[in-house]
Structures are given as C-alpha cells and as structure tokens.
Amino acid sequence: MTATLHVCRYCDGLIADPDDAVAVAHELGMSDPGWTVWAHREHAHLVEPDPDGVRILARVLVARALHRRTGEHSP
C-alpha cells in the first residue's frame, strides 16, 4: 500500500514522514466534499486562516450589526 504524501500549507514543502503531518483545516470544494489542509508538526501553529474567508466573514458580521442597529427586521 502506498503512503499518501502531503504538502505543508505554511512552507509548501513535502511532508515525507506521515507522523509529522498535522491536519490544520478543511477547505470546502465547489463541487466535491473538499480536502484536508496539512502542515508539518512544527509549522501547525504558524498556519493562518484563509484571508479571503476572514474578509468575507467580517463583511457579513458588519452588515448584520448595522442591520440590527437600524432596527430593521429580517423576513
């Protein structure tokens, strides 16, 4: 059986040792279930969230806060 190789999200290096691979996130796909994001054990704490996702979430939260502050009711 062949071992699955992973690429570190932080350094883009190949993770050759399976014991050194740490799952740090799961990214959803548009037409499939998505994939697991991996990092070297020593880099796992350095991996940051996807900046696009954080930006989109921030815009949604600001819009909700402004919507509630104006007293409008959602349908």
C-alpha positions as CSV (number, residue, x, y, z in Angstrom):
1,M,0.0,0.0,0.0
2,T,1.3,3.4,-0.9
3,A,1.5,6.2,1.8
4,T,-0.3,9.4,1.0
5,L,2.1,12.4,0.8
6,H,1.0,15.8,2.0
7,V,2.2,19.4,1.3
8,C,2.7,21.8,4.2
9,R,0.4,24.8,3.9
10,Y,3.0,27.0,5.7
11,C,6.2,26.2,3.9
12,D,4.9,24.4,0.7
13,G,7.4,21.6,1.5
14,L,6.6,17.9,1.1
15,I,5.8,16.2,4.4
16,A,7.7,12.9,3.9
17,D,7.1,11.5,7.4
18,P,3.4,10.6,8.0
19,D,3.9,11.1,11.7
20,D,5.0,14.7,11.0
21,A,1.7,15.6,9.2
22,V,-0.9,17.6,11.2
23,A,-4.3,18.4,9.8
24,V,-4.8,22.1,10.4
25,A,-8.1,22.8,8.4
26,H,-10.6,21.6,5.9
27,E,-11.4,23.5,2.8
28,L,-14.7,23.0,1.1
29,G,-14.9,22.4,-2.6
30,M,-17.4,23.9,-5.0
31,S,-18.5,20.5,-6.5
32,D,-16.9,18.0,-4.2
33,P,-16.5,17.4,-0.4
34,G,-13.2,19.4,-0.3
35,W,-9.9,18.5,1.2
36,T,-7.8,18.5,4.3
37,V,-5.1,21.1,4.8
38,W,-1.9,19.7,6.2
39,A,1.2,21.2,7.9
40,H,4.4,20.0,9.4
41,R,4.1,19.5,13.1
42,E,6.5,22.4,13.8
43,H,4.6,24.7,11.4
44,A,1.0,23.9,12.5
45,H,0.8,26.8,14.9
46,L,2.0,29.2,12.1
47,V,-0.7,28.4,9.6
48,E,-3.2,31.3,9.4
49,P,-6.8,31.3,8.3
50,D,-7.6,31.9,4.6
51,P,-7.6,35.8,4.3
52,D,-10.5,35.8,1.8
53,G,-12.7,33.8,4.1
54,V,-11.9,36.1,7.0
55,R,-12.6,39.2,4.9
56,I,-15.9,37.8,3.7
57,L,-17.0,36.8,7.3
58,A,-16.0,40.3,8.6
59,R,-18.2,42.0,5.9
60,V,-21.2,39.7,6.8
61,L,-20.8,40.4,10.5
62,V,-20.5,44.2,10.0
63,A,-23.6,44.1,7.7
64,R,-25.6,42.2,10.3
65,A,-24.5,44.6,13.1
66,L,-25.5,47.6,11.1
67,H,-28.8,46.0,10.1
68,R,-29.7,45.3,13.7
69,R,-28.7,48.8,14.8
70,T,-31.1,50.4,12.4
71,G,-34.0,48.4,13.9
72,E,-35.0,46.8,10.6
73,H,-36.5,43.3,10.8
74,S,-35.4,40.5,8.6
75,P,-38.1,38.5,6.8
